[in-house]
Amino acid sequence: MKRTIERHVVVCVDDEPAILSALRRSLRAEPYDVLTTEDPESALCWVRTRDVSLVISDQRMPGMAGTELLEKVSKRSPSTARMLLTAFAGDTMGTPWLRHWAECMISKPWDNRMLRKTIRQILGDRELDFKQEEASK
């Protein structure tokens, strides 16, 4: 049976409602569904129950750091892309495990145009990987 990605799902996780609101505004006209949550556990539930294409996570959150969330996402759904969004890029930039758990890191405040372009590139790469995987079966 041939599978296709009908519509990408992007999950944004941040403990600040204002950041989530800004992300929703920035991404509202994009050709993918955007889910937002302040709770990393909700994001993990979505990853388990839906075909999530990308998780974008804040780094500094109470209860679970963004890198910890992205590590869990990677283990539960290796095909889900991961992006770290942080106001403290200097704290994580030199960390060797960052490249293992995230495709990229975007600094707060972000440039909306660049954020949208980066997300489209990640989703395009995921689509290409998916098509290559299907063709090799």
N, CA, C and O atoms as a printed pandas DataFrame, in Angstrom:
     atom_number atom_name residue_name chain_id  residue_number  x_coord  y_coord  z_coord
0              1         N          MET        A               1    0.844   -1.188    0.000
1              2        CA          MET        A               1    0.000    0.000    0.000
2              3         C          MET        A               1    0.884    1.243    0.000
3              4         O          MET        A               1    1.788    1.360    0.827
4              5         N          LYS        A               2    0.633    2.157   -0.906
5              6        CA          LYS        A               2    1.417    3.370   -1.019
6              7         C          LYS        A               2    0.861    4.436   -0.080
7              8         O          LYS        A               2   -0.331    4.744   -0.105
8              9         N          ARG        A               3    1.735    4.986    0.739
9             10        CA          ARG        A               3    1.347    6.052    1.660
10            11         C          ARG        A               3    1.776    7.394    1.086
11            12         O          ARG        A               3    2.752    7.475    0.340
12            13         N          THR        A               4    1.051    8.434    1.431
13            14        CA          THR        A               4    1.449    9.786    1.056
14            15         C          THR        A               4    1.250   10.696    2.257
15            16         O          THR        A               4    0.431   10.434    3.138
16            17         N          ILE        A               5    2.017   11.763    2.264
17            18        CA          ILE        A               5    1.821   12.771    3.293
18            19         C          ILE        A               5    0.789   13.739    2.734
19            20         O          ILE        A               5    1.083   14.510    1.821
20            21         N          GLU        A               6   -0.426   13.696    3.288
21            22        CA          GLU        A               6   -1.504   14.531    2.764
22            23         C          GLU        A               6   -1.308   15.993    3.156
23            24         O          GLU        A               6   -1.410   16.878    2.306
24            25         N          ARG        A               7   -1.035   16.251    4.403
25            26        CA          ARG        A               7   -0.806   17.611    4.884
26            27         C          ARG        A               7    0.123   17.510    6.087
27            28         O          ARG        A               7   -0.137   16.758    7.026
28            29         N          HIS        A               8    1.199   18.271    6.047
29            30        CA          HIS        A               8    2.158   18.248    7.149
30            31         C          HIS        A               8    1.536   18.825    8.414
31            32         O          HIS        A               8    0.671   19.700    8.362
32            33         N          VAL        A               9    1.996   18.314    9.543
33            34        CA          VAL        A               9    1.600   18.829   10.856
34            35         C          VAL        A               9    2.862   19.329   11.546
35            36         O          VAL        A               9    3.845   18.599   11.675
36            37         N          VAL        A              10    2.821   20.586   11.990
37            38        CA          VAL        A              10    3.921   21.203   12.720
38            39         C          VAL        A              10    3.425   21.488   14.132
39            40         O          VAL        A              10    2.392   22.130   14.323
40            41         N          VAL        A              11    4.179   21.001   15.123
41            42        CA          VAL        A              11    3.834   21.207   16.533
42            43         C          VAL        A              11    4.814   22.207   17.130
43            44         O          VAL        A              11    6.029   22.035   17.024
44            45         N          CYS        A              12    4.284   23.252   17.757
45            46        CA          CYS        A              12    5.105   24.273   18.421
46            47         C          CYS        A              12    4.881   24.176   19.930
47            48         O          CYS        A              12    3.743   24.146   20.400
48            49         N          VAL        A              13    5.982   24.127   20.681
49            50        CA          VAL        A              13    5.908   23.985   22.138
50            51         C          VAL        A              13    6.691   25.123   22.781
51            52         O          VAL        A              13    7.878   25.303   22.510
52            53         N          ASP        A              14    6.016   25.889   23.633
53            54        CA          ASP        A              14    6.672   26.974   24.367
54            55         C          ASP        A              14    5.847   27.242   25.609
55            56         O          ASP        A              14    4.619   27.169   25.566
56            57         N          ASP        A              15    6.504   27.551   26.709
57            58        CA          ASP        A              15    5.782   27.801   27.958
58            59         C          ASP        A              15    5.193   29.211   28.019
59            60         O          ASP        A              15    4.477   29.544   28.962
60            61         N          GLU        A              16    5.494   30.041   27.013
61            62        CA          GLU        A              16    4.971   31.407   27.000
62            63         C          GLU        A              16    3.837   31.526   25.981
63            64         O          GLU        A              16    4.070   31.390   24.780
64            65         N          PRO        A              17    2.605   31.781   26.454
65            66        CA          PRO        A              17    1.475   31.909   25.531
66            67         C          PRO        A              17    1.690   32.970   24.454
67            68         O          PRO        A              17    1.233   32.794   23.324
68            69         N          ALA        A              18    2.373   34.063   24.778
69            70        CA          ALA        A              18    2.601   35.133   23.795
70            71         C          ALA        A              18    3.480   34.644   22.645
71            72         O          ALA        A              18    3.287   35.055   21.501
72            73         N          ILE        A              19    4.435   33.779   22.937
73            74        CA          ILE        A              19    5.298   33.218   21.889
74            75         C          ILE        A              19    4.472   32.300   20.993
75            76         O          ILE        A              19    4.590   32.356   19.769
76            77         N          LEU        A              20    3.644   31.461   21.592
77            78        CA          LEU        A              20    2.795   30.568   20.801
78            79         C          LEU        A              20    1.836   31.372   19.921
79            80         O          LEU        A              20    1.594   31.004   18.771
80            81         N          SER        A              21    1.300   32.449   20.446
81            82        CA          SER        A              21    0.410   33.307   19.677
82            83         C          SER        A              21    1.159   33.926   18.495
83            84         O          SER        A              21    0.627   33.980   17.387
84            85         N          ALA        A              22    2.373   34.388   18.722
85            86        CA          ALA        A              22    3.187   34.973   17.646
86            87         C          ALA        A              22    3.511   33.922   16.583
87            88         O          ALA        A              22    3.504   34.228   15.390
88            89         N          LEU        A              23    3.794   32.693   17.002
89            90        CA          LEU        A              23    4.067   31.618   16.039
90            91         C          LEU        A              23    2.818   31.314   15.210
91            92         O          LEU        A              23    2.907   31.157   13.992
92            93         N          ARG        A              24    1.669   31.232   15.855
93            94        CA          ARG        A              24    0.417   30.979   15.120
94            95         C          ARG        A              24    0.166   32.069   14.085
95            96         O          ARG        A              24   -0.204   31.775   12.948
96            97         N          ARG        A              25    0.368   33.334   14.474
97            98        CA          ARG        A              25    0.168   34.448   13.537
98            99         C          ARG        A              25    1.142   34.346   12.363
99           100         O          ARG        A              25    0.757   34.530   11.208
100          101         N          SER        A              26    2.385   34.055   12.667
101          102        CA          SER        A              26    3.409   33.977   11.630
102          103         C          SER        A              26    3.158   32.839   10.649
103          104         O          SER        A              26    3.464   32.957    9.463
104          105         N          LEU        A              27    2.595   31.727   11.149
105          106        CA          LEU        A              27    2.457   30.515   10.333
106          107         C          LEU        A              27    1.043   30.272    9.823
107          108         O          LEU        A              27    0.803   29.261    9.162
108          109         N          ARG        A              28    0.109   31.159   10.106
109          110        CA          ARG        A              28   -1.296   30.891    9.791
110          111         C          ARG        A              28   -1.588   30.721    8.303
111          112         O          ARG        A              28   -2.520   29.993    7.960
112          113         N          ALA        A              29   -0.849   31.346    7.420
113          114        CA          ALA        A              29   -1.124   31.232    5.988
114          115         C          ALA        A              29   -0.282   30.147    5.318
115          116         O          ALA        A              29   -0.312   30.005    4.095
116          117         N          GLU        A              30    0.454   29.395    6.098
117          118        CA          GLU        A              30    1.335   28.366    5.544
118          119         C          GLU        A              30    0.532   27.117    5.158
119          120         O          GLU        A              30   -0.554   26.887    5.689
120          121         N          PRO        A              31    1.065   26.318    4.238
121          122        CA          PRO        A              31    0.316   25.147    3.729
122          123         C          PRO        A              31    0.473   23.893    4.591
123          124         O          PRO        A              31    0.622   22.792    4.061
124          125         N          TYR        A              32    0.441   24.051    5.895
125          126        CA          TYR        A              32    0.509   22.925    6.815
126          127         C          TYR        A              32   -0.283   23.277    8.063
127          128         O          TYR        A              32   -0.549   24.448    8.333
128          129         N          ASP        A              33   -0.657   22.251    8.822
129          130        CA          ASP        A              33   -1.395   22.462   10.063
130          131         C          ASP        A              33   -0.417   22.779   11.185
131          132         O          ASP        A              33    0.652   22.176   11.277
132          133         N          VAL        A              34   -0.785   23.720   12.028
133          134        CA          VAL        A              34    0.046   24.114   13.167
134          135         C          VAL        A              34   -0.726   23.839   14.448
135          136         O          VAL        A              34   -1.834   24.336   14.645
136          137         N          LEU        A              35   -0.118   23.036   15.314
137          138        CA          LEU        A              35   -0.668   22.780   16.649
138          139         C          LEU        A              35    0.268   23.422   17.648
139          140         O          LEU        A              35    1.486   23.330   17.495
140          141         N          THR        A              36   -0.270   24.072   18.672
141          142        CA          THR        A              36    0.569   24.709   19.683
142          143         C          THR        A              36    0.173   24.232   21.070
143          144         O          THR        A              36   -0.985   23.909   21.334
144          145         N          THR        A              37    1.162   24.197   21.942
145          146        CA          THR        A              37    0.915   23.786   23.328
146          147         C          THR        A              37    2.002   24.347   24.235
147          148         O          THR        A              37    3.146   24.544   23.824
148          149         N          GLU        A              38    1.609   24.598   25.478
149          150        CA          GLU        A              38    2.564   24.985   26.515
150          151         C          GLU        A              38    3.121   23.752   27.220
151          152         O          GLU        A              38    4.058   23.859   28.011
152          153         N          ASP        A              39    2.555   22.595   26.940
153          154        CA          ASP        A              39    2.877   21.365   27.664
154          155         C          ASP        A              39    3.645   20.371   26.781
155          156         O          ASP        A              39    3.083   19.845   25.820
156          157         N          PRO        A              40    4.916   20.110   27.092
157          158        CA          PRO        A              40    5.684   19.145   26.310
158          159         C          PRO        A              40    5.043   17.758   26.241
159          160         O          PRO        A              40    5.179   17.071   25.229
160          161         N          GLU        A              41    4.354   17.341   27.290
161          162        CA          GLU        A              41    3.707   16.029   27.288
162          163         C          GLU        A              41    2.592   15.956   26.233
163          164         O          GLU        A              41    2.385   14.910   25.618
164          165         N          SER        A              42    1.886   17.060   26.031
165          166        CA          SER        A              42    0.862   17.100   24.977
166          167         C          SER        A              42    1.508   16.916   23.610
167          168         O          SER        A              42    0.975   16.212   22.752
168          169         N          ALA        A              43    2.651   17.548   23.415
169          170        CA          ALA        A              43    3.369   17.396   22.146
170          171         C          ALA        A              43    3.771   15.943   21.933
171          172         O          ALA        A              43    3.642   15.424   20.825
172          173         N          LEU        A              44    4.254   15.285   22.974
173          174        CA          LEU        A              44    4.633   13.870   22.862
174          175         C          LEU        A              44    3.425   12.998   22.539
175          176         O          LEU        A              44    3.536   12.034   21.781
176          177         N          CYS        A              45    2.274   13.334   23.111
177          178        CA          CYS        A              45    1.044   12.601   22.812
178          179         C          CYS        A              45    0.693   12.755   21.333
179          180         O          CYS        A              45    0.339   11.775   20.678
180          181         N          TRP        A              46    0.786   13.971   20.804
181          182        CA          TRP        A              46    0.500   14.189   19.387
182          183         C          TRP        A              46    1.465   13.408   18.501
183          184         O          TRP        A              46    1.071   12.865   17.470
184          185         N          VAL        A              47    2.736   13.356   18.913
185          186        CA          VAL        A              47    3.729   12.612   18.128
186          187         C          VAL        A              47    3.374   11.122   18.110
187          188         O          VAL        A              47    3.588   10.444   17.105
188          189         N          ARG        A              48    2.836   10.621   19.208
189          190        CA          ARG        A              48    2.436    9.205   19.270
190          191         C          ARG        A              48    1.185    8.904   18.460
191          192         O          ARG        A              48    1.040    7.802   17.932
192          193         N          THR        A              49    0.278    9.873   18.357
193          194        CA          THR        A              49   -1.034    9.591   17.784
194          195         C          THR        A              49   -1.271   10.185   16.392
195          196         O          THR        A              49   -2.286    9.888   15.762
196          197         N          ARG        A              50   -0.363   11.008   15.915
197          198        CA          ARG        A              50   -0.512   11.655   14.605
198          199         C          ARG        A              50    0.792   11.536   13.832
199          200         O          ARG        A              50    1.836   11.206   14.395
200          201         N          ASP        A              51    0.718   11.806   12.555
201          202        CA          ASP        A              51    1.929   11.861   11.738
202          203         C          ASP        A              51    2.442   13.297   11.790
203          204         O          ASP        A              51    2.101   14.116   10.936
204          205         N          VAL        A              52    3.261   13.595   12.792
205          206        CA          VAL        A              52    3.804   14.936   12.978
206          207         C          VAL        A              52    5.077   15.059   12.151
207          208         O          VAL        A              52    5.991   14.245   12.283
208          209         N          SER        A              53    5.131   16.069   11.307
209          210        CA          SER        A              53    6.284   16.275   10.436
210          211         C          SER        A              53    7.422   17.009   11.138
211          212         O          SER        A              53    8.593   16.725   10.887
212          213         N          LEU        A              54    7.081   17.956   12.021
213          214        CA          LEU        A              54    8.094   18.805   12.652
214          215         C          LEU        A              54    7.630   19.214   14.038
215          216         O          LEU        A              54    6.470   19.577   14.235
216          217         N          VAL        A              55    8.552   19.152   15.005
217          218        CA          VAL        A              55    8.310   19.704   16.341
218          219         C          VAL        A              55    9.291   20.848   16.541
219          220         O          VAL        A              55   10.501   20.688   16.387
220          221         N          ILE        A              56    8.741   22.008   16.889
221          222        CA          ILE        A              56    9.540   23.188   17.211
222          223         C          ILE        A              56    9.383   23.420   18.698
223          224         O          ILE        A              56    8.269   23.599   19.192
224          225         N          SER        A              57   10.509   23.416   19.422
225          226        CA          SER        A              57   10.424   23.520   20.877
226          227         C          SER        A              57   11.311   24.627   21.422
227          228         O          SER        A              57   12.441   24.820   20.974
228          229         N          ASP        A              58   10.776   25.345   22.394
229          230        CA          ASP        A              58   11.561   26.275   23.187
230          231         C          ASP        A              58   12.566   25.456   23.996
231          232         O          ASP        A              58   12.301   24.295   24.309
232          233         N          GLN        A              59   13.704   26.037   24.336
233          234        CA          GLN        A              59   14.688   25.317   25.133
234          235         C          GLN        A              59   14.370   25.377   26.626
235          236         O          GLN        A              59   14.310   24.346   27.296
236          237         N          ARG        A              60   14.171   26.570   27.135
237          238        CA          ARG        A              60   13.984   26.741   28.580
238          239         C          ARG        A              60   12.502   26.726   28.929
239          240         O          ARG        A              60   11.785   27.710   28.750
240          241         N          MET        A              61   12.068   25.571   29.434
241          242        CA          MET        A              61   10.680   25.422   29.878
242          243         C          MET        A              61   10.692   24.715   31.230
243          244         O          MET        A              61   11.568   23.890   31.487
244          245         N          PRO        A              62    9.731   25.029   32.094
245          246        CA          PRO        A              62    9.668   24.321   33.373
246          247         C          PRO        A              62    9.282   22.863   33.145
247          248         O          PRO        A              62    8.392   22.568   32.348
248          249         N          GLY        A              63    9.941   21.974   33.833
249          250        CA          GLY        A              63    9.582   20.557   33.760
250          251         C          GLY        A              63   10.347   19.765   32.730
251          252         O          GLY        A              63   10.701   18.613   32.985
252          253         N          MET        A              64   10.619   20.348   31.558
253          254        CA          MET        A              64   11.331   19.606   30.525
254          255         C          MET        A              64   12.026   20.593   29.576
255          256         O          MET        A              64   11.376   21.452   28.980
256          257         N          ALA        A              65   13.321   20.465   29.446
257          258        CA          ALA        A              65   14.074   21.306   28.509
258          259         C          ALA        A              65   13.713   20.914   27.079
259          260         O          ALA        A              65   13.327   19.775   26.816
260          261         N          GLY        A              66   13.840   21.847   26.179
261          262        CA          GLY        A              66   13.543   21.577   24.784
262          263         C          GLY        A              66   14.382   20.453   24.207
263          264         O          GLY        A              66   13.877   19.635   23.437
264          265         N          THR        A              67   15.659   20.401   24.568
265          266        CA          THR        A              67   16.509   19.334   24.050
266          267         C          THR        A              67   16.052   17.972   24.563
267          268         O          THR        A              67   16.155   16.975   23.848
268          269         N          GLU        A              68   15.551   17.923   25.790
269          270        CA          GLU        A              68   15.014   16.668   26.330
270          271         C          GLU        A              68   13.755   16.258   25.559
271          272         O          GLU        A              68   13.576   15.087   25.225
272          273         N          LEU        A              69   12.883   17.237   25.281
273          274        CA          LEU        A              69   11.683   16.953   24.506
274          275         C          LEU        A              69   12.056   16.436   23.116
275          276         O          LEU        A              69   11.496   15.442   22.653
276          277         N          LEU        A              70   12.995   17.105   22.453
277          278        CA          LEU        A              70   13.385   16.703   21.103
278          279         C          LEU        A              70   14.043   15.324   21.091
279          280         O          LEU        A              70   13.894   14.572   20.128
280          281         N          GLU        A              71   14.765   14.995   22.153
281          282        CA          GLU        A              71   15.335   13.649   22.266
282          283         C          GLU        A              71   14.213   12.606   22.346
283          284         O          GLU        A              71   14.277   11.567   21.689
284          285         N          LYS        A              72   13.197   12.887   23.148
285          286        CA          LYS        A              72   12.064   11.956   23.277
286          287         C          LYS        A              72   11.303   11.843   21.960
287          288         O          LYS        A              72   10.875   10.752   21.582
288          289         N          VAL        A              73   11.136   12.954   21.265
289          290        CA          VAL        A              73   10.469   12.923   19.963
290          291         C          VAL        A              73   11.261   12.038   19.009
291          292         O          VAL        A              73   10.690   11.212   18.297
292          293         N          SER        A              74   12.570   12.216   18.999
293          294        CA          SER        A              74   13.431   11.430   18.107
294          295         C          SER        A              74   13.306    9.937   18.372
295          296         O          SER        A              74   13.275    9.134   17.439
296          297         N          LYS        A              75   13.236    9.573   19.629
297          298        CA          LYS        A              75   13.127    8.148   19.984
298          299         C          LYS        A              75   11.748    7.584   19.645
299          300         O          LYS        A              75   11.639    6.427   19.238
300          301         N          ARG        A              76   10.695    8.387   19.808
301          302        CA          ARG        A              76    9.337    7.912   19.531
302          303         C          ARG        A              76    9.000    7.941   18.048
303          304         O          ARG        A              76    8.249    7.100   17.553
304          305         N          SER        A              77    9.563    8.917   17.346
305          306        CA          SER        A              77    9.229    9.090   15.926
306          307         C          SER        A              77   10.463    9.603   15.187
307          308         O          SER        A              77   10.577   10.804   14.941
308          309         N          PRO        A              78   11.384    8.714   14.831
309          310        CA          PRO        A              78   12.637    9.138   14.201
310          311         C          PRO        A              78   12.452    9.957   12.925
311          312         O          PRO        A              78   13.337   10.732   12.564
312          313         N          SER        A              79   11.324    9.802   12.238
313          314        CA          SER        A              79   11.119   10.556   10.996
314          315         C          SER        A              79   10.601   11.974   11.232
315          316         O          SER        A              79   10.537   12.773   10.298
316          317         N          THR        A              80   10.233   12.291   12.471
317          318        CA          THR        A              80    9.765   13.642   12.784
318          319         C          THR        A              80   10.968   14.574   12.902
319          320         O          THR        A              80   11.890   14.317   13.675
320          321         N          ALA        A              81   10.948   15.653   12.130
321          322        CA          ALA        A              81   12.026   16.644   12.193
322          323         C          ALA        A              81   11.892   17.445   13.484
323          324         O          ALA        A              81   10.813   17.536   14.070
324          325         N          ARG        A              82   13.018   18.025   13.913
325          326        CA          ARG        A              82   13.041   18.736   15.182
326          327         C          ARG        A              82   13.804   20.050   15.057
327          328         O          ARG        A              82   14.867   20.113   14.440
328          329         N          MET        A              83   13.233   21.108   15.659
329          330        CA          MET        A              83   13.846   22.429   15.640
330          331         C          MET        A              83   13.819   23.007   17.047
331          332         O          MET        A              83   12.811   22.900   17.746
332          333         N          LEU        A              84   14.916   23.616   17.460
333          334        CA          LEU        A              84   14.996   24.270   18.766
334          335         C          LEU        A              84   14.823   25.770   18.567
335          336         O          LEU        A              84   15.455   26.362   17.693
336          337         N          LEU        A              85   13.972   26.379   19.375
337          338        CA          LEU        A              85   13.715   27.813   19.343
338          339         C          LEU        A              85   14.137   28.355   20.703
339          340         O          LEU        A              85   13.586   27.942   21.724
340          341         N          THR        A              86   15.103   29.269   20.739
341          342        CA          THR        A              86   15.606   29.702   22.036
342          343         C          THR        A              86   16.059   31.157   22.031
343          344         O          THR        A              86   16.559   31.667   21.029
344          345         N          ALA        A              87   15.873   31.801   23.158
345          346        CA          ALA        A              87   16.389   33.150   23.359
346          347         C          ALA        A              87   17.812   33.092   23.912
347          348         O          ALA        A              87   18.473   34.121   24.050
348          349         N          PHE        A              88   18.274   31.893   24.224
349          350        CA          PHE        A              88   19.578   31.707   24.846
350          351         C          PHE        A              88   20.461   30.821   23.981
351          352         O          PHE        A              88   20.948   29.785   24.431
352          353         N          ALA        A              89   20.663   31.235   22.738
353          354        CA          ALA        A              89   21.423   30.425   21.783
354          355         C          ALA        A              89   22.834   30.134   22.279
355          356         O          ALA        A              89   23.364   29.051   22.028
356          357         N          GLY        A              90   23.438   31.068   22.968
357          358        CA          GLY        A              90   24.793   30.875   23.469
358          359         C          GLY        A              90   24.910   29.717   24.442
359          360         O          GLY        A              90   25.960   29.079   24.525
360          361         N          ASP        A              91   23.841   29.437   25.181
361          362        CA          ASP        A              91   23.852   28.341   26.151
362          363         C          ASP        A              91   23.874   26.966   25.484
363          364         O          ASP        A              91   24.391   26.008   26.057
364          365         N          THR        A              92   23.321   26.865   24.288
365          366        CA          THR        A              92   23.192   25.559   23.641
366          367         C          THR        A              92   24.026   25.422   22.377
367          368         O          THR        A              92   24.218   24.309   21.888
368          369         N          MET        A              93   24.525   26.527   21.839
369          370        CA          MET        A              93   25.219   26.522   20.555
370          371         C          MET        A              93   26.376   25.525   20.504
371          372         O          MET        A              93   26.498   24.784   19.529
372          373         N          GLY        A              94   27.209   25.491   21.510
373          374        CA          GLY        A              94   28.388   24.631   21.480
374          375         C          GLY        A              94   28.146   23.230   22.002
375          376         O          GLY        A              94   29.088   22.446   22.119
376          377         N          THR        A              95   26.927   22.906   22.314
377          378        CA          THR        A              95   26.620   21.606   22.887
378          379         C          THR        A              95   26.670   20.532   21.811
379          380         O          THR        A              95   25.940   20.628   20.824
380          381         N          PRO        A              96   27.509   19.507   21.969
381          382        CA          PRO        A              96   27.666   18.506   20.913
382          383         C          PRO        A              96   26.394   17.719   20.606
383          384         O          PRO        A              96   26.214   17.293   19.465
384          385         N          TRP        A              97   25.512   17.511   21.573
385          386        CA          TRP        A              97   24.317   16.711   21.339
386          387         C          TRP        A              97   23.235   17.477   20.592
387          388         O          TRP        A              97   22.267   16.879   20.121
388          389         N          LEU        A              98   23.388   18.809   20.478
389          390        CA          LEU        A              98   22.357   19.600   19.813
390          391         C          LEU        A              98   22.114   19.106   18.393
391          392         O          LEU        A              98   20.958   18.935   18.005
392          393         N          ARG        A              99   23.141   18.874   17.614
393          394        CA          ARG        A              99   22.978   18.426   16.228
394          395         C          ARG        A              99   22.348   17.034   16.153
395          396         O          ARG        A              99   21.732   16.674   15.150
396          397         N          HIS        A             100   22.510   16.264   17.216
397          398        CA          HIS        A             100   21.921   14.924   17.230
398          399         C          HIS        A             100   20.404   14.977   17.411
399          400         O          HIS        A             100   19.684   14.145   16.859
400          401         N          TRP        A             101   19.918   15.950   18.181
401          402        CA          TRP        A             101   18.490   15.985   18.510
402          403         C          TRP        A             101   17.711   17.031   17.728
403          404         O          TRP        A             101   16.481   17.021   17.770
404          405         N          ALA        A             102   18.380   17.934   17.016
405          406        CA          ALA        A             102   17.660   18.981   16.289
406          407         C          ALA        A             102   18.295   19.237   14.924
407          408         O          ALA        A             102   19.518   19.268   14.792
408          409         N          GLU        A             103   17.451   19.417   13.916
409          410        CA          GLU        A             103   17.950   19.747   12.580
410          411         C          GLU        A             103   18.512   21.160   12.547
411          412         O          GLU        A             103   19.485   21.434   11.845
412          413         N          CYS        A             104   17.891   22.056   13.313
413          414        CA          CYS        A             104   18.389   23.430   13.345
414          415         C          CYS        A             104   17.920   24.132   14.612
415          416         O          CYS        A             104   17.079   23.633   15.359
416          417         N          MET        A             105   18.497   25.305   14.821
417          418        CA          MET        A             105   18.137   26.129   15.969
418          419         C          MET        A             105   17.833   27.531   15.448
419          420         O          MET        A             105   18.583   28.078   14.640
420          421         N          ILE        A             106   16.751   28.093   15.908
421          422        CA          ILE        A             106   16.358   29.454   15.556
422          423         C          ILE        A             106   16.380   30.279   16.842
423          424         O          ILE        A             106   15.877   29.846   17.879
424          425         N          SER        A             107   16.963   31.459   16.760
425          426        CA          SER        A             107   17.050   32.339   17.928
426          427         C          SER        A             107   15.829   33.231   18.032
427          428         O          SER        A             107   15.284   33.696   17.030
428          429         N          LYS        A             108   15.411   33.459   19.273
429          430        CA          LYS        A             108   14.359   34.441   19.552
430          431         C          LYS        A             108   15.053   35.785   19.752
431          432         O          LYS        A             108   16.135   35.810   20.338
432          433         N          PRO        A             109   14.511   36.858   19.314
433          434        CA          PRO        A             109   13.351   36.931   18.433
434          435         C          PRO        A             109   13.741   36.465   17.034
435          436         O          PRO        A             109   14.872   36.662   16.591
436          437         N          TRP        A             110   12.790   35.849   16.354
437          438        CA          TRP        A             110   13.067   35.288   15.036
438          439         C          TRP        A             110   12.565   36.236   13.953
439          440         O          TRP        A             110   11.738   37.113   14.202
440          441         N          ASP        A             111   13.078   36.041   12.767
441          442        CA          ASP        A             111   12.611   36.728   11.573
442          443         C          ASP        A             111   11.521   35.845   10.959
443          444         O          ASP        A             111   11.797   34.708   10.577
444          445         N          ASN        A             112   10.299   36.346   10.860
445          446        CA          ASN        A             112    9.172   35.532   10.381
446          447         C          ASN        A             112    9.425   34.917    9.007
447          448         O          ASN        A             112    9.144   33.739    8.787
448          449         N          ARG        A             113    9.951   35.712    8.093
449          450        CA          ARG        A             113   10.207   35.208    6.745
450          451         C          ARG        A             113   11.216   34.068    6.763
451          452         O          ARG        A             113   11.033   33.058    6.083
452          453         N          MET        A             114   12.274   34.231    7.538
453          454        CA          MET        A             114   13.302   33.188    7.633
454          455         C          MET        A             114   12.754   31.936    8.329
455          456         O          MET        A             114   13.083   30.816    7.939
456          457         N          LEU        A             115   11.932   32.122    9.340
457          458        CA          LEU        A             115   11.331   30.980   10.030
458          459         C          LEU        A             115   10.466   30.179    9.053
459          460         O          LEU        A             115   10.578   28.955    8.980
460          461         N          ARG        A             116    9.612   30.867    8.310
461          462        CA          ARG        A             116    8.751   30.170    7.344
462          463         C          ARG        A             116    9.579   29.451    6.279
463          464         O          ARG        A             116    9.276   28.317    5.908
464          465         N          LYS        A             117   10.613   30.112    5.798
465          466        CA          LYS        A             117   11.486   29.511    4.780
466          467         C          LYS        A             117   12.186   28.267    5.331
467          468         O          LYS        A             117   12.277   27.251    4.642
468          469         N          THR        A             118   12.671   28.342    6.548
469          470        CA          THR        A             118   13.359   27.205    7.178
470          471         C          THR        A             118   12.401   26.032    7.366
471          472         O          THR        A             118   12.756   24.888    7.081
472          473         N          ILE        A             119   11.195   26.311    7.841
473          474        CA          ILE        A             119   10.202   25.247    8.031
474          475         C          ILE        A             119    9.859   24.598    6.694
475          476         O          ILE        A             119    9.797   23.372    6.596
476          477         N          ARG        A             120    9.636   25.425    5.655
477          478        CA          ARG        A             120    9.320   24.853    4.333
478          479         C          ARG        A             120   10.454   23.969    3.829
479          480         O          ARG        A             120   10.207   22.925    3.226
480          481         N          GLN        A             121   11.696   24.381    4.074
481          482        CA          GLN        A             121   12.848   23.577    3.652
482          483         C          GLN        A             121   12.882   22.239    4.392
483          484         O          GLN        A             121   13.105   21.195    3.780
484          485         N          ILE        A             122   12.664   22.272    5.698
485          486        CA          ILE        A             122   12.659   21.031    6.490
486          487         C          ILE        A             122   11.541   20.105    6.021
487          488         O          ILE        A             122   11.753   18.901    5.873
488          489         N          LEU        A             123   10.354   20.657    5.787
489          490        CA          LEU        A             123    9.226   19.834    5.338
490          491         C          LEU        A             123    9.474   19.291    3.934
491          492         O          LEU        A             123    9.103   18.156    3.636
492          493         N          GLY        A             124   10.088   20.078    3.082
493          494        CA          GLY        A             124   10.433   19.610    1.745
494          495         C          GLY        A             124   11.438   18.469    1.793
495          496         O          GLY        A             124   11.324   17.496    1.047
496          497         N          ASP        A             125   12.424   18.595    2.678
497          498        CA          ASP        A             125   13.408   17.517    2.857
498          499         C          ASP        A             125   12.722   16.257    3.365
499          500         O          ASP        A             125   13.042   15.154    2.921
500          501         N          ARG        A             126   11.784   16.410    4.289
501          502        CA          ARG        A             126   11.064   15.251    4.835
502          503         C          ARG        A             126   10.253   14.568    3.741
503          504         O          ARG        A             126   10.215   13.340    3.662
504          505         N          GLU        A             127    9.607   15.368    2.900
505          506        CA          GLU        A             127    8.820   14.826    1.793
506          507         C          GLU        A             127    9.715   14.047    0.824
507          508         O          GLU        A             127    9.346   12.968    0.360
508          509         N          LEU        A             128   10.888   14.599    0.524
509          510        CA          LEU        A             128   11.830   13.922   -0.366
510          511         C          LEU        A             128   12.300   12.605    0.238
511          512         O          LEU        A             128   12.348   11.588   -0.455
512          513         N          ASP        A             129   12.647   12.612    1.522
513          514        CA          ASP        A             129   13.064   11.383    2.207
514          515         C          ASP        A             129   11.950   10.343    2.154
515          516         O          ASP        A             129   12.209    9.164    1.911
516          517         N          PHE        A             130   10.716   10.776    2.378
517          518        CA          PHE        A             130    9.566    9.879    2.372
518          519         C          PHE        A             130    9.402    9.231    0.987
519          520         O          PHE        A             130    9.195    8.022    0.877
520          521         N          LYS        A             131    9.499   10.057   -0.067
521          522        CA          LYS        A             131    9.358    9.541   -1.415
522          523         C          LYS        A             131   10.474    8.554   -1.768
523          524         O          LYS        A             131   10.225    7.543   -2.424
524          525         N          GLN        A             132   11.704    8.847   -1.332
525          526        CA          GLN        A             132   12.820    7.936   -1.587
526          527         C          GLN        A             132   12.635    6.627   -0.843
527          528         O          GLN        A             132   12.950    5.561   -1.373
528          529         N          GLU        A             133   12.127    6.695    0.383
529          530        CA          GLU        A             133   11.867    5.494    1.169
530          531         C          GLU        A             133   10.801    4.639    0.486
531          532         O          GLU        A             133   10.949    3.420    0.395
532          533         N          GLU        A             134    9.726    5.273    0.005
533          534        CA          GLU        A             134    8.667    4.538   -0.678
534          535         C          GLU        A             134    9.166    3.901   -1.978
535          536         O          GLU        A             134    8.771    2.785   -2.314
536          537         N          ALA        A             135   10.024    4.600   -2.700
537          538        CA          ALA        A             135   10.528    4.101   -3.969
538          539         C          ALA        A             135   11.462    2.907   -3.778
539          540         O          ALA        A             135   11.583    2.064   -4.666
540          541         N          SER        A             136   12.116    2.835   -2.628
541          542        CA          SER        A             136   13.055    1.735   -2.382
542          543         C          SER        A             136   12.364    0.470   -1.887
543          544         O          SER        A             136   13.011   -0.565   -1.728
544          545         N          LYS        A             137   11.057    0.543   -1.643
545          546        CA          LYS        A             137   10.324   -0.644   -1.146
546          547         C          LYS        A             137    9.981   -1.573   -2.267
547          548         O          LYS        A             137    9.369   -2.616   -2.040
